[in-house]
Amino acid sequence: MELLTPQQLSWTKDRVVSFRRHHRIRLGSGPQDPDLLTGQQAAQYLGISRNGLTGLLRVGAVHKRQQTDFAPWRISKAELDSERVQRVVRALKATGRIPRDLVNCDDQLAIFPDEPS
């Protein structure tokens, strides 16, 4: 199935260039950093499902970067190799759940201060 323009014409190189220019869509950055994985690659690298990876992202165990909305996720391989992430993934594989006590919550705001004022 061929994708067509809104005017039902075939896409050509000139039409793509014109469309990108009109909508101010920048070109890709060329070769990607080998330390950055897409979401699918990261899930495969960890040996978990896409839903498992989404859960890790939701609880803050793993962080993703995106160039723009709807762009592929970029996840650092170094972060996936960290002991903290590996510990959470081992628990996820063993129990099918993400243990909240293993997730680092240092970046969350405290509801109650540690010391009374």
C-alpha positions in Angstrom: 0.0 0.0 0.0 1.5 3.3 -1.1 1.1 6.4 1.0 -0.3 9.4 -0.9 -0.2 13.1 -0.3 -3.4 14.9 0.8 -3.9 15.6 -2.9 -3.7 11.9 -3.7 -0.4 12.2 -5.4 2.6 9.9 -4.9 5.3 11.1 -2.6 8.5 12.2 -4.5 11.8 13.5 -3.1 10.8 17.1 -4.1 7.4 16.7 -2.4 8.9 15.4 0.8 11.5 18.3 0.8 8.7 20.8 0.3 6.5 19.3 2.9 9.3 19.3 5.5 10.2 22.9 4.7 6.6 24.1 4.9 6.0 22.4 8.3 9.5 23.3 9.6 10.5 19.6 10.1 14.2 19.3 10.6 16.2 16.5 9.1 17.4 13.6 11.3 20.8 14.0 13.0 22.5 11.2 11.0 24.2 8.3 12.7 22.8 7.5 16.2 24.8 7.2 19.4 25.3 3.4 19.9 24.8 3.9 23.7 21.2 5.1 23.0 18.5 2.4 22.3 14.9 2.7 21.1 12.1 1.5 23.4 11.9 -1.8 21.5 15.7 -2.3 21.6 15.8 -1.4 25.3 13.0 -4.0 26.1 14.9 -6.6 24.1 18.2 -5.7 25.7 16.6 -6.2 29.2 14.7 -9.3 28.2 11.4 -7.9 29.2 8.2 -6.9 27.3 7.3 -3.5 26.0 4.7 -3.2 28.9 7.5 -4.1 31.4 9.6 -1.3 30.0 6.7 1.1 30.1 6.2 0.2 33.8 9.9 1.0 34.5 9.5 4.3 32.8 6.2 5.1 34.7 7.8 4.5 38.2 11.0 6.4 37.3 13.3 3.4 37.3 14.4 4.2 33.7 14.4 7.6 31.9 13.7 8.2 28.2 14.5 11.1 25.9 12.7 12.1 22.8 13.7 14.6 20.1 10.1 15.7 19.7 6.6 14.4 20.3 6.0 11.0 18.6 9.7 10.5 18.0 11.2 7.2 19.1 12.3 6.9 22.7 16.0 7.0 23.3 17.2 5.2 26.4 20.7 5.1 27.6 22.3 1.6 27.6 24.5 2.7 30.5 21.4 3.4 32.6 20.0 0.0 31.7 23.3 -1.6 32.8 23.2 0.1 36.2 22.9 -2.1 39.3 19.7 -0.2 40.3 17.9 -1.0 37.0 19.2 -4.5 36.9 17.9 -5.2 40.4 14.4 -3.9 39.5 14.4 -6.0 36.3 15.5 -9.2 38.2 12.6 -8.6 40.6 10.2 -7.9 37.7 11.2 -11.1 35.9 10.8 -13.1 39.2 7.5 -11.8 40.3 5.9 -10.1 37.3 5.7 -6.9 39.3 7.8 -3.8 39.8 8.7 -3.6 43.5 8.2 0.0 44.6 10.8 -0.3 47.4 13.5 -0.9 44.8 12.6 2.2 42.7 14.7 5.3 43.4 12.3 8.1 44.4 14.9 10.7 45.2 13.6 13.1 42.6 10.1 13.2 44.1 9.0 16.1 46.3 8.4 15.1 49.9 4.8 15.6 51.2 6.0 15.9 54.8 9.3 17.4 55.8 11.9 15.2 57.5 12.4 17.5 60.4 9.6 19.4 62.1 9.9 23.2 61.7 
